[in-house]
Amino acid sequence: MFTGIIEHTGAIEALDLEDDGGRVTIHAPSVAPSLAVSNSIAVNGCCLTIVALHDYRLSADLSTETIHKTSFGAKGGELKKGARVNLEQPLTAGKEFGGHFVLGHVDTIGRVTHLTPEGENWWLGVQVPAEFARYVVPKGSITIDGISLTVARWRNNLAEVAVIPYTYEHTNIRDRKPGDAVNLEGDVLGKYVEHHLEQGNFASRVDSQLTVARLLDEGF
């Protein structure tokens, strides 16, 4: 599990894609020395397993599902050699929870519409697929390329988020151009609510024996 607070970036050194999978190698000198083979790491919001480490570089295998659902396999080849990627290590016990619950399970890709400066800040606009729109909530959380961001404006399947200077300087947002593919993950809490409603689990639940009177008797 991750929080969407990006602490490191790296650069794609190799991206080999085949019909049955692929492998990505990332030059990440700021974080690679603290990693180990079999560790998880989020790369642009996609949870991957490290399979090799060498000379400040990490490698991870890509399944066909990962290639099809993420910007690794997006049409247009945005993730080429030298492309900057956001990196986050998994949440550990006692670590500050500064973002929101991020699983690293990318739902789909969106397309950047604009990156517009406003004073010292920026507005990032992302067009999201219609099937993903139900997970976008104004003032709610959204994960874009692994970054925990707040939806400030939402209309016509266009999500706009405000980007502060620190986020702009310490993530790959500063590289984004109109048309670029970005990985999107919806808030997992909303997904669970949707699933339970669709399954009718609330209607079939066992009636609780807990009452207000009993709570008062117990001293609550």
Wavefront OBJ file of the C-alpha trace (Angstrom):
o trace
v 0.000 0.000 0.000
v 1.137 3.530 -0.797
v 0.048 7.069 0.048
v 0.697 8.964 -3.176
v 3.427 11.117 -1.629
v 6.308 10.995 -4.110
v 9.730 10.996 -2.474
v 11.921 9.996 -5.421
v 12.057 10.123 -9.200
v 14.012 8.023 -11.640
v 14.585 7.782 -15.377
v 13.601 4.998 -17.764
v 16.767 3.330 -19.024
v 15.123 0.479 -20.934
v 11.556 -0.559 -21.677
v 11.204 -3.883 -23.467
v 7.652 -4.875 -24.388
v 6.567 -8.188 -25.920
v 3.189 -9.770 -26.628
v 3.417 -11.832 -23.436
v 4.924 -9.241 -21.075
v 7.921 -7.000 -20.670
v 10.561 -5.493 -18.410
v 11.432 -1.962 -17.366
v 14.796 -0.789 -16.044
v 14.992 2.507 -14.167
v 18.017 4.539 -13.133
v 17.158 5.651 -9.591
v 20.302 6.598 -7.642
v 18.395 8.304 -4.811
v 16.455 5.194 -3.799
v 18.003 2.088 -5.393
v 20.653 1.579 -2.651
v 17.903 1.168 -0.033
v 15.933 -1.418 -2.032
v 16.111 -5.193 -2.258
v 15.055 -7.758 -4.811
v 11.417 -8.832 -4.175
v 10.524 -5.401 -2.725
v 7.506 -3.576 -4.118
v 7.789 -0.100 -5.580
v 5.264 2.179 -7.245
v 6.406 3.469 -10.634
v 4.111 6.236 -11.876
v 1.526 4.765 -9.521
v 1.894 1.192 -10.753
v 2.890 -1.324 -8.072
v 5.757 -3.452 -9.387
v 8.054 -6.107 -7.914
v 11.788 -5.489 -8.109
v 13.472 -8.455 -9.813
v 17.000 -7.071 -10.229
v 19.242 -4.329 -8.838
v 22.543 -3.177 -10.300
v 24.549 0.069 -10.433
v 21.804 2.286 -8.984
v 19.276 0.711 -11.348
v 16.208 -1.382 -10.635
v 14.372 -3.717 -12.970
v 10.789 -4.973 -12.789
v 8.781 -7.347 -14.941
v 5.539 -6.172 -16.570
v 2.550 -8.459 -17.039
v 0.310 -8.146 -20.093
v -2.381 -6.675 -17.800
v 0.041 -3.977 -16.644
v 1.038 -3.173 -20.215
v -2.575 -2.903 -21.368
v -3.870 -0.863 -18.421
v -1.026 1.598 -17.868
v 1.086 4.145 -19.673
v 3.820 1.528 -20.097
v 1.928 0.266 -23.118
v -0.011 3.404 -24.063
v -0.228 4.341 -27.722
v 2.214 7.088 -28.570
v 5.159 5.670 -26.634
v 5.326 8.336 -23.913
v 7.526 6.208 -21.680
v 10.716 6.134 -23.665
v 14.334 6.014 -22.605
v 15.110 9.023 -20.433
v 11.513 9.673 -19.368
v 11.188 10.773 -15.743
v 9.028 8.524 -13.528
v 7.624 8.979 -10.029
v 8.784 6.449 -7.425
v 7.315 5.594 -4.034
v 8.214 2.857 -1.577
v 5.391 1.077 0.269
v 3.967 2.521 3.460
v 5.629 1.217 6.618
v 4.354 1.099 10.188
v 4.877 4.422 11.935
v 5.360 6.362 8.704
v 3.404 9.596 8.312
v 0.242 9.095 6.253
v 0.282 12.258 4.164
v -1.842 11.363 1.136
v -4.632 8.803 0.789
v -4.964 5.022 0.430
v -3.204 4.115 -2.830
v -2.907 0.460 -3.820
v -0.787 0.872 -6.921
v -3.472 -0.930 -8.947
v -3.914 1.367 -11.931
v -7.471 1.475 -13.277
v -6.847 3.129 -16.622
v -4.987 5.928 -18.346
v -6.110 9.515 -18.852
v -4.807 12.153 -21.237
v -3.327 15.481 -20.221
v -5.280 18.411 -21.669
v -3.222 21.261 -20.238
v -0.644 22.322 -17.677
v -1.318 25.991 -17.057
v 0.638 28.294 -14.722
v -1.273 30.481 -12.262
v 1.067 32.639 -10.206
v 3.499 30.245 -8.528
v 1.100 27.314 -8.911
v -0.159 25.268 -11.840
v -3.416 23.767 -13.070
v -3.193 20.230 -14.471
v -6.127 19.027 -16.554
v -6.700 15.338 -17.323
v -9.439 13.917 -19.550
v -10.611 10.653 -18.007
v -12.387 7.749 -19.754
v -16.162 7.653 -19.323
v -16.026 4.317 -17.468
v -13.685 5.825 -14.854
v -15.715 9.002 -14.294
v -17.843 7.442 -11.529
v -14.742 7.341 -9.278
v -14.044 11.064 -9.615
v -15.527 13.222 -6.851
v -15.100 17.000 -6.561
v -12.775 17.724 -3.614
v -12.056 14.005 -3.450
v -8.722 12.231 -3.919
v -7.369 10.904 -7.204
v -4.037 9.313 -8.042
v -2.366 10.646 -11.188
v 0.925 8.941 -12.113
v 1.177 7.855 -8.492
v 0.656 11.340 -7.025
v -2.112 11.872 -4.462
v -4.009 14.929 -5.702
v -7.336 16.631 -4.958
v -9.946 17.134 -7.653
v -10.551 20.877 -7.601
v -12.675 21.150 -10.755
v -14.747 18.466 -12.434
v -16.969 18.687 -15.508
v -17.441 16.854 -18.806
v -15.053 14.082 -17.722
v -12.276 16.639 -17.271
v -10.554 16.567 -13.882
v -8.452 19.563 -12.922
v -6.069 19.578 -9.974
v -4.071 22.405 -8.430
v -0.334 21.741 -8.336
v 1.847 23.547 -5.810
v 5.467 24.478 -6.644
v 6.935 21.674 -4.484
v 4.911 18.991 -6.283
v 5.753 20.519 -9.643
v 9.481 20.483 -8.900
v 9.683 17.046 -7.224
v 7.565 14.912 -9.593
v 7.287 14.299 -13.317
v 4.356 16.736 -13.635
v 6.757 19.367 -14.937
v 7.390 17.138 -17.987
v 3.739 16.668 -18.897
v 2.411 17.928 -22.234
v -1.092 17.882 -23.783
v -1.856 14.407 -25.067
v 0.472 12.594 -22.656
v -0.868 9.430 -21.044
v -1.038 9.373 -17.237
v -1.953 6.481 -14.945
v -5.174 6.895 -12.963
v -6.292 5.106 -9.804
v -9.620 5.856 -8.150
v -10.114 6.069 -4.390
v -10.378 2.472 -3.143
v -12.961 3.461 -0.506
v -15.376 4.472 -3.247
v -14.775 1.187 -5.060
v -15.727 -0.847 -1.992
v -18.896 1.171 -1.478
v -19.807 0.641 -5.139
v -19.134 -3.101 -4.914
v -21.271 -3.589 -1.794
v -24.139 -1.632 -3.294
v -23.999 -3.630 -6.522
v -23.953 -6.925 -4.601
v -26.830 -5.908 -2.349
v -24.762 -6.725 0.729
v -26.382 -4.014 2.815
v -29.868 -5.419 2.266
v -28.810 -8.933 3.252
v -26.841 -8.087 6.369
v -27.799 -9.535 9.752
v -29.704 -7.073 11.943
v -27.531 -5.695 14.698
v -28.440 -6.319 18.338
v -26.762 -3.037 19.262
v -29.152 -0.263 20.331
v -28.799 3.265 21.669
v -30.195 2.098 25.011
v -27.580 -0.643 25.279
v -24.795 1.815 24.418
v -25.987 4.101 27.226
v -26.098 1.165 29.643
v -22.508 0.315 28.706
v -21.394 3.866 29.477
v -20.970 5.240 25.970
l 1 2 3 4 5 6 7 8 9 10 11 12 13 14 15 16 17 18 19 20 21 22 23 24 25 26 27 28 29 30 31 32 33 34 35 36 37 38 39 40 41 42 43 44 45 46 47 48 49 50 51 52 53 54 55 56 57 58 59 60 61 62 63 64 65 66 67 68 69 70 71 72 73 74 75 76 77 78 79 80 81 82 83 84 85 86 87 88 89 90 91 92 93 94 95 96 97 98 99 100 101 102 103 104 105 106 107 108 109 110 111 112 113 114 115 116 117 118 119 120 121 122 123 124 125 126 127 128 129 130 131 132 133 134 135 136 137 138 139 140 141 142 143 144 145 146 147 148 149 150 151 152 153 154 155 156 157 158 159 160 161 162 163 164 165 166 167 168 169 170 171 172 173 174 175 176 177 178 179 180 181 182 183 184 185 186 187 188 189 190 191 192 193 194 195 196 197 198 199 200 201 202 203 204 205 206 207 208 209 210 211 212 213 214 215 216 217 218 219 220
